[in-house]
Amino acid sequence: MSNEVVSQRVVETKMNRTKEIAVVAFLIAIGAVLRMFAPNILGITPNFVIAMYCLAILLIKPKIGGALGIGIVAGAVSMIFSKSPIPYLNLFSEPSGALVCAFLASYLPELSIKNYSFKPALATLLGTLVSGGVFVVLNFQYALHLPAAAMQAAFIGVVIPVSLINMIIAQALYAPVKKFLYR
């Protein structure tokens, strides 16, 4: 293989990597803006950052290190908008959700009807459930010191509805964003 062909492949790889980083940054930024301006719905603020980093992971399918990096960046961004007494807990919850989403994006078989994949819905649902679950457990154990019943109520009343919202968002956006990126 000539040096010119090898050099071209290196350039293409860097451009692809640059495009992937831009996609992740753009989607997390969209999630942050939406979270900042979204009104509470029955006392719940949807976490659009999770929906967007799950969408990014589903689109670019990073390795574990990349997914962890996406989760850490999303956690840092989420700290800004957190209503938690300990906002840095996002640095644990978001990487957890990102890793679950990345695992499912990589290893879950295609769940599709004809050419329409439902993998984004399942991966985002489970990623959000894990992220929210970790956040609730850490917050209630270390910040609020509330009983397990309160933790369970928060999980059922907040994490599950947010997970369902994120699932719908990621599923609805996956096909058009993928089509736009890979045309």
TORZA-984618 format. One line per field, with one value per residue (C-alpha): residue number from 1; chain; y, x, z. Coordinates in Angstrom, 1 decimal. Last residue first. Layout:
i	c(NUM,...)
ch	c(A,...)
py	c(Y,...)
px	c(X,...)
pz	c(Z,...)
END
This chain:
i	c(183,182,181,180,179,178,177,176,175,174,173,172,171,170,169,168,167,166,165,164,163,162,161,160,159,158,157,156,155,154,153,152,151,150,149,148,147,146,145,144,143,142,141,140,139,138,137,136,135,134,133,132,131,130,129,128,127,126,125,124,123,122,121,120,119,118,117,116,115,114,113,112,111,110,109,108,107,106,105,104,103,102,101,100,99,98,97,96,95,94,93,92,91,90,89,88,87,86,85,84,83,82,81,80,79,78,77,76,75,74,73,72,71,70,69,68,67,66,65,64,63,62,61,60,59,58,57,56,55,54,53,52,51,50,49,48,47,46,45,44,43,42,41,40,39,38,37,36,35,34,33,32,31,30,29,28,27,26,25,24,23,22,21,20,19,18,17,16,15,14,13,12,11,10,9,8,7,6,5,4,3,2,1)
ch	c(A,A,A,A,A,A,A,A,A,A,A,A,A,A,A,A,A,A,A,A,A,A,A,A,A,A,A,A,A,A,A,A,A,A,A,A,A,A,A,A,A,A,A,A,A,A,A,A,A,A,A,A,A,A,A,A,A,A,A,A,A,A,A,A,A,A,A,A,A,A,A,A,A,A,A,A,A,A,A,A,A,A,A,A,A,A,A,A,A,A,A,A,A,A,A,A,A,A,A,A,A,A,A,A,A,A,A,A,A,A,A,A,A,A,A,A,A,A,A,A,A,A,A,A,A,A,A,A,A,A,A,A,A,A,A,A,A,A,A,A,A,A,A,A,A,A,A,A,A,A,A,A,A,A,A,A,A,A,A,A,A,A,A,A,A,A,A,A,A,A,A,A,A,A,A,A,A,A,A,A,A,A,A)
py	c(10.6,9.4,12.3,13.4,9.8,9.1,12.3,11.4,7.8,8.5,11.5,9.8,6.9,9.3,11.5,8.7,6.9,10.2,10.8,7.2,7.6,10.9,9.2,6.3,8.5,11.0,9.4,5.8,6.6,9.4,7.2,4.4,6.8,8.1,4.6,3.8,6.4,9.9,10.8,13.8,14.2,10.9,8.1,10.1,11.7,8.5,6.3,8.9,9.6,5.9,5.2,8.2,7.0,3.4,4.2,6.7,4.1,1.5,3.7,5.0,1.6,0.3,3.2,3.4,-0.3,0.0,-0.2,0.5,-1.4,-4.1,-4.3,-3.9,-5.0,-5.2,-7.4,-5.7,-5.8,-2.5,-0.1,-2.0,-1.7,2.0,2.7,1.0,2.9,6.2,5.6,5.0,7.9,10.1,8.9,9.3,12.8,13.7,13.3,16.6,18.4,17.6,19.5,18.4,20.9,20.2,22.5,23.2,19.7,18.4,19.8,18.0,14.8,15.0,15.5,12.5,10.4,11.2,10.3,7.0,6.2,7.0,4.7,1.9,2.0,4.5,3.5,6.8,7.0,5.1,6.9,10.3,9.4,8.3,11.6,13.4,11.6,12.0,15.8,16.1,15.5,16.2,18.5,16.9,18.9,18.0,19.0,21.5,23.9,23.3,26.2,24.9,21.3,22.2,24.2,21.3,18.7,20.8,21.2,17.4,16.9,19.4,18.1,14.5,15.3,17.5,14.7,12.3,14.7,15.1,11.3,11.0,13.7,12.1,8.7,10.2,11.9,8.7,6.8,9.4,9.1,5.3,5.7,8.3,6.1,3.3,0.0)
px	c(-26.1,-24.8,-25.4,-28.8,-30.1,-28.9,-30.5,-33.8,-33.8,-32.7,-34.9,-38.2,-36.6,-34.4,-37.3,-39.6,-37.1,-36.2,-39.8,-40.1,-37.0,-38.2,-41.4,-39.5,-36.9,-39.4,-42.4,-41.2,-37.6,-38.6,-41.1,-38.5,-36.1,-38.8,-39.6,-35.9,-35.7,-34.1,-30.5,-30.8,-27.3,-25.4,-28.1,-30.8,-28.5,-26.5,-29.6,-31.4,-28.5,-27.7,-31.3,-31.5,-28.5,-29.6,-33.2,-31.9,-29.6,-32.4,-34.9,-32.2,-31.1,-34.7,-35.9,-32.8,-33.0,-36.4,-35.1,-37.3,-36.1,-38.8,-39.8,-36.6,-34.9,-31.3,-29.3,-28.1,-24.3,-22.9,-25.8,-26.7,-23.2,-23.1,-26.4,-25.2,-21.9,-23.7,-26.1,-23.2,-21.2,-24.3,-24.8,-21.3,-20.4,-24.0,-23.4,-21.5,-24.8,-24.9,-28.0,-29.7,-31.4,-28.9,-28.6,-24.9,-24.1,-25.7,-22.9,-20.3,-22.3,-22.7,-18.9,-18.4,-20.9,-19.4,-15.9,-17.3,-18.8,-15.5,-13.6,-16.2,-15.9,-18.1,-21.2,-21.5,-25.2,-26.4,-23.9,-25.1,-28.7,-27.9,-26.0,-29.1,-31.7,-29.5,-29.0,-32.8,-33.4,-37.1,-37.9,-40.6,-42.9,-46.0,-44.2,-41.5,-40.8,-38.0,-35.6,-32.4,-33.1,-33.6,-30.4,-28.5,-29.9,-29.0,-25.5,-25.2,-26.3,-23.9,-20.9,-21.6,-22.1,-18.9,-16.9,-18.2,-17.3,-13.8,-13.4,-14.6,-12.3,-9.4,-10.2,-10.4,-7.0,-5.4,-7.0,-5.5,-2.1,-2.2,-3.2,-0.4,2.1,1.4,0.0)
pz	c(3.5,6.8,9.1,7.8,7.6,11.1,12.4,10.7,12.0,15.6,16.3,17.1,19.0,21.0,22.0,22.8,25.0,26.7,27.7,29.0,31.0,32.4,33.5,35.1,36.9,38.4,40.1,40.2,41.1,43.4,45.2,45.6,47.2,49.5,50.5,51.1,53.8,53.3,54.1,51.8,50.5,50.7,50.5,48.7,46.2,45.6,45.2,43.0,40.7,40.3,39.4,37.1,35.1,35.1,34.1,31.5,29.9,30.0,28.2,25.8,24.8,24.4,22.4,20.2,19.5,18.0,14.4,11.4,8.3,8.4,12.0,14.0,17.2,16.0,18.3,21.5,21.7,20.6,21.2,24.4,25.7,24.7,26.4,29.6,29.5,28.9,31.8,34.2,32.8,33.5,37.1,38.4,37.2,37.8,41.5,41.1,41.6,45.4,46.7,43.5,41.3,38.5,35.6,35.7,36.9,33.7,31.6,33.8,33.7,29.9,29.6,31.9,30.0,26.6,28.0,29.3,25.9,24.3,26.7,26.2,22.4,20.5,18.6,16.5,16.1,19.2,21.4,20.1,20.7,24.2,24.7,23.5,25.6,28.7,28.1,27.6,31.3,31.6,34.5,36.7,39.0,37.0,33.8,34.7,31.9,29.5,29.1,30.7,29.7,26.1,26.1,27.7,25.4,22.3,23.7,24.3,20.7,19.2,21.3,20.4,16.7,16.7,18.3,15.7,12.8,14.2,14.4,10.8,9.7,11.6,10.0,6.5,7.0,8.2,5.2,2.8,4.4,4.0,0.3,-0.3,1.5,-1.0,0.0)
END
